[in-house]
């Protein structure tokens, strides 16, 4: 066979590993046969390997005019292997190998493919823990039937002995059987045809070795379907299996080349992320995958959404061996499950609540049809006339019932998982609107958004806000979050770390509904709130009894004591303005100034206000 043009500056390495040995091959010829038969170019001593399990072929890539290696399941005569060939978790017959590809032979034997620049000597691929190189000649004199055997740093870290030695021994073929390959337990999950836990662990081992050698980051991500058992009980195992296959396909479509999806077991899926450039990118990857998974799917002829928990472990930050990383990912997954942030659309007996499920589906339809809108109500400094902030308030423009106020639909959304999607939409829409006002040259104002208890304690809140600020290019100091006093008092120990994290993002914090009967002064001294909002009911009482100001006066004094700006909402009369101003409250919000306005009218209001000031 005529040799094809070889890239003179690259070394092509093929590394084969099993539980007790490792072989490295510098690829220089045009064809290599792989199998357990003694006449193969690359011999793998395992009865789980076919006599000729695979073939490596060098071919010219016409796009870049460079040669590359392809791997074929079986031989060139069309005979395929008994236990198949898997590349990066995918079963395949033919594949053009890329640097870092992970190959599995359908059993406990795996391999990896590497393209090394001339600055990297193949001798450095294998080193013991004392950094003593294993002598391997990279200049085509490598003995292709040499196995590196012994207690050296291996994919199988659990087999390492305390005393580390290294022996180079020849492969003995005497025990190699010529019988047909033994049938072994499938490496694929029978339902999803994804790598099962056994095969996935093989890929983890190879990826860890590559990460150690290249000093790169890798991660293990576990994802499980919320309440899948209840869903399966309601629709039957056949439909449940179809859902599992759909989830697996979505995950496969959402990952990058070289990453691997497997079925960990039950309703859990495992992902091996091998191309992580920085740990900061991981959360973005996770959220992107979750958005793909949470798109509607058909279950038992009904369109619905599923929601997910996840656990993440990162090498080397959370551990350096496979078992430690797996335990970390499983622990984080268990923590997410215990939070139980989202209520489940089910009855007390654990069965799915058809009414609530129908409501959830209708709310999702409204979100997709852009039936939700935001209205904006300004907060005014009555001394200067300046608009200090604009509060974003959600409305549902229902096609049949007209404009619905939040109290008519938000309580239902709180009982379903749509609250997460709705939170994202509100944040994105409000921040985009504020950014638009800034680009129009209008005076910069803070956009204020209300968070419910479910939204505030959601584990993805910080990441969600970070993503929205990045996507909308809005500086964090122009975003304010209103959190009710009752939400904070619900769990002060959990609330403080969240408040601090929000403060670190640079967003402003407002304590809403202050004085509604839950006031606990002790937590104000250490809180990061910059603003207090006096509860609407207290301001409303001033209309009928303007002299009963003791409580409001005390609340305003508290705000001043802790250096927080005080805002009175629900101001409707001049008498209320006069009373509040006399109590040293200078920032107000209410129908006396303007009610909530749709975006176009709010823009005109800001423009006219700007003209008055000028």
C-alpha positions, -999 to 999 in steps of 0.1 A, spaced: 0 0 0 13 34 -9 18 56 21 -2 88 23 12 121 32 18 123 69 18 155 89 55 159 96 50 180 127 25 157 146 27 124 164 -4 102 164 -9 81 196 -33 53 203 -34 42 239 -52 10 249 -60 3 285 -77 -24 306 -78 -30 343 -42 -40 347 -22 -28 317 -17 0 293 -2 -1 257 8 29 237 12 29 199 28 56 177 7 54 145 29 56 114 16 30 91 -15 33 69 -35 5 84 -37 -12 118 -58 -42 127 -70 -44 164 -81 -76 181 -71 -106 202 -57 -127 173 -19 -129 173 -17 -116 137 -32 -82 145 -11 -51 145 -25 -41 179 -32 -71 201 -56 -69 230 -54 -98 253 -90 -102 263 -115 -129 254 -142 -101 254 -125 -87 223 -132 -101 189 -105 -117 169 -104 -86 147 -124 -61 166 -115 -29 148 -93 -14 121 -74 19 120 -70 35 85 -50 66 75 -69 87 50 -64 121 35 -87 149 47 -94 169 16 -107 199 35 -73 207 51 -51 185 29 -38 166 60 -41 130 68 -61 116 96 -70 83 111 -104 66 109 -115 37 130 -138 10 116 -158 -16 136 -145 -50 125 -124 -56 94 -122 -43 58 -143 -73 46 -174 -61 64 -172 -84 94 -182 -64 125 -172 -71 161 -192 -91 186 -195 -64 213 -194 -33 190 -174 -1 191 -182 31 210 -167 65 203 -173 91 230 -203 71 242 -218 66 208 -221 33 190 -206 36 156 -193 17 126 -169 43 112 -155 74 127 -128 100 119 -107 102 151 -102 136 167 -77 145 193 -88 132 227 -115 108 214 -124 81 238 -129 46 224 -145 16 241 -146 -19 227 -179 -29 243 -163 -43 275 -137 -33 301 -111 -24 275 -109 12 263 -86 34 243 -79 70 236 -65 88 205 -41 118 207 -24 141 183 8 155 198 26 186 186 64 183 181 69 200 214 54 170 232 75 139 233 55 106 235 80 95 262 63 119 286 29 103 282 36 77 309 54 87 341 53 71 375 46 91 406 82 101 410 82 116 375 105 88 362 97 85 325 90 51 310 115 47 281 96 47 249 111 56 215 88 79 196 108 76 163 90 45 149 111 20 168 84 14 194 79 -23 200 42 -26 191 38 -58 211 51 -43 243 28 -39 273 35 -15 301 24 -35 332 27 -27 368 16 -4 396 20 29 378 -5 58 376 -34 41 358 -70 47 348 -79 23 375 -68 43 405 -82 19 430 -56 -8 420 -26 13 429 -4 -3 455 15 16 482 49 6 467 50 18 431 71 -3 407 72 -5 370 79 -36 348 81 -38 311 70 -73 299 62 -89 266 27 -100 258 23 -138 260 -2 -150 234 -2 -186 246 -34 -182 266 -53 -164 238 -82 -185 227 -92 -188 190 -128 -195 201 -156 -171 193 -157 -141 216 -176 -147 249 -209 -128 250 -206 -102 278 -231 -81 295 -241 -52 272 -224 -19 278 -255 -1 266 -286 7 286 -314 -14 269 -340 13 271 -320 44 259 -291 27 241 -268 51 260 -237 39 278 -247 22 311 -230 29 344 -202 3 338 -192 18 304 -196 54 316 -171 46 344 -146 34 318 -150 68 301 -145 86 334 -112 68 339 -99 77 305 -110 113 308 -93 116 342 -60 103 328 -62 128 299 -71 156 323 -41 148 345 -17 146 316 -29 178 299 -36 197 332 -72 204 320 -106 206 337 -133 180 333 -166 175 350 -192 149 359 -228 160 357 -257 139 370 -293 149 361 -325 133 373 -361 138 363 -382 152 390 -411 130 401 -405 106 372 -418 76 394 -452 93 397 -453 100 360 -443 65 352 -470 51 375 -496 73 359 -488 67 322 -473 32 323 -438 19 318 -440 19 280 -447 56 279 -422 62 307 -395 44 286 -403 66 257 -398 97 278 -364 84 290 -354 79 254 -365 115 245 -345 129 274 -315 110 264 -318 122 228 -321 158 239 -290 155 261 -270 140 232 -281 168 209 -272 194 235 -236 184 243 -204 192 224 -183 168 204 -162 147 228 -186 149 257 -205 118 267 -241 110 278 -250 79 297 -278 65 317 -268 63 353 -298 43 364 -335 48 370 -344 84 361 -308 96 363 -285 105 334 -248 111 335 -228 135 315 -190 136 311 -178 171 301 -143 167 289 -137 201 272 -141 226 300 -120 257 295 -129 273 328 -151 264 358 -171 296 352 -184 281 320 -199 250 337 -230 266 351 -237 281 317 -234 247 302 -257 232 328 -284 259 324 -282 255 286 -289 218 289 -317 224 314 -334 248 290 -332 222 263 -347 195 286 -375 218 299 -389 224 264 -424 208 261 -426 171 252 -455 148 245 -465 124 273 -495 101 268 -507 124 239 -505 155 261 -480 183 259 -462 189 292 -428 198 307 -405 179 329 -381 194 354 -348 182 367 -324 181 396 -287 180 390 -254 174 407 -220 186 395 -184 176 403 -153 192 388 -118 178 384 -95 188 401 -115 212 423 -138 186 439 -114 156 437 -88 139 416 -101 103 415 -132 89 400 -149 77 431 -145 111 449 -159 130 419 -189 106 416 -197 109 453 -195 147 451 -219 148 421 -243 124 439 -242 144 471 -250 177 453 -278 159 434 -292 147 467 -290 183 481 -310 196 452 -337 170 457 -340 178 494 -346 215 486 -379 207 469 -381 243 457 -408 236 431 -441 223 441 -453 192 423 -485 191 403 -499 162 424 -526 154 450 -518 145 486 -519 108 476 -490 113 453 -510 111 421 -508 138 394 -534 165 399 -551 169 365 -565 203 373 -531 217 383 -514 201 354 -539 217 330 -533 251 347 -495 246 343 -499 238 306 -521 268 301 -495 291 318 -468 277 296 -489 283 265 -494 319 276 -457 323 281 -449 309 246 -477 330 230 -463 362 246 -495 368 265 -477 381 296 -467 417 297 -449 441 321 -463 474 334 -441 500 350 -448 523 379 -423 549 389 -411 559 424 -408 597 428 -386 619 450 -411 645 459 -384 671 468 -365 670 435 -392 655 412 -366 629 401 -377 594 392 -357 572 415 -368 538 403 -394 520 382 -411 489 395 -419 462 369 -453 446 375 -465 415 355 -499 413 339 -516 385 318 -532 398 286 -557 369 285 -573 364 250 -607 359 266 -607 374 300 -587 405 293 -559 420 314 -555 399 346 -537 412 377 -509 391 392 -530 379 422 -553 362 397 -526 338 383 -493 341 402 -506 319 432 -512 291 406 -478 296 391 -462 292 425 -477 257 427 -460 246 396 -425 246 380 -434 274 356 -424 299 382 -387 294 372 -394 302 335 -417 331 345 -389 345 367 -365 344 338 -389 361 315 -397 389 339 -360 395 346 -350 395 309 -379 417 298 -375 443 326 -337 445 322 -340 448 284 -365 476 288 -342 494 312 -313 490 288 -334 503 260 -343 534 280 -306 540 286 -297 537 249 -325 562 241 -307 587 263 -334 588 290 -322 594 326 -309 562 341 -333 547 366 -332 515 387 -356 488 375 -372 471 405 -385 435 404 -405 415 430 -393 381 441 -416 356 457 -403 331 484 -401 303 459 -381 325 435 -358 338 463 -349 304 477 -345 288 443 -310 273 440 -306 288 405 -315 323 414 -279 338 415 -269 321 383 -301 332 366 -296 368 375 -260 367 364 -270 352 331 -297 378 325 -274 407 333 -248 394 309 -274 387 282 -290 422 285 -257 441 291 -273 459 320 -250 471 348 -261 453 380 -264 486 399 -295 494 378 -313 463 389 -332 462 423 -349 432 438 -378 436 461 -381 408 487 -408 407 513 -401 407 550 -421 375 554 -399 358 528 -368 367 549 -383 356 582 -393 323 566 -358 310 570 -333 337 582 -303 313 582 -308 304 545 -318 340 536 -286 357 546 -262 338 523 -285 345 494 -288 382 503 -250 384 505 -246 367 472 -270 391 456 -251 420 472 -219 407 457 -235 408 423 -240 445 428 -278 445 426 -298 467 449 -320 451 476 -353 465 489 -372 450 518 -409 450 507 -441 451 528 -422 464 558 -444 467 589 -471 442 577 -471 426 612 -439 406 610 -413 432 618 -383 419 636 -358 447 642 -329 425 651 -322 413 616 -321 448 601 -287 457 616 -268 431 596 -289 430 565 -277 443 531 -309 461 523 -306 496 510 -343 504 509 -374 498 529 -409 499 514 -437 507 539 -466 483 534 -495 495 513 -520 488 541 -504 512 565 -503 540 539 -539 533 529 -550 539 566 -538 575 564 -567 583 541 -593 578 569 -571 586 599 -543 609 589 -533 616 626 -526 579 633 -490 581 623 -472 565 652 -464 532 634 -453 547 601 -432 573 620 -415 545 639 -408 525 606 -394 556 589 -371 562 620 -359 526 618 -350 531 581 -330 562 589 -313 545 618 -300 517 595 -293 542 567 -319 528 544 -340 548 520 -377 546 529 -404 544 502 -441 547 507 -463 528 482 -500 532 475 -500 570 477 -533 582 462 -541 616 478 -524 649 485 -532 644 522 -511 612 522 -483 631 505 -484 659 531 -485 635 560 -457 613 548 -436 643 539 -441 656 574 -427 623 587 -396 628 566 -405 602 540 -395 617 506 -398 589 481 -433 578 471 -451 556 447 -488 554 438 -517 565 416 -514 601 428 -484 603 405 -493 576 380 -505 540 379 -487 511 363 -481 519 326 -474 496 297 -439 499 282 -448 525 255 -466 548 279 -439 544 305 -414 555 279 -434 586 271 -438 593 308 -400 592 313 -395 614 282 -420 640 295 -405 639 329 -371 645 314 -384 675 295 -400 690 326 -367 686 345 -348 703 316 
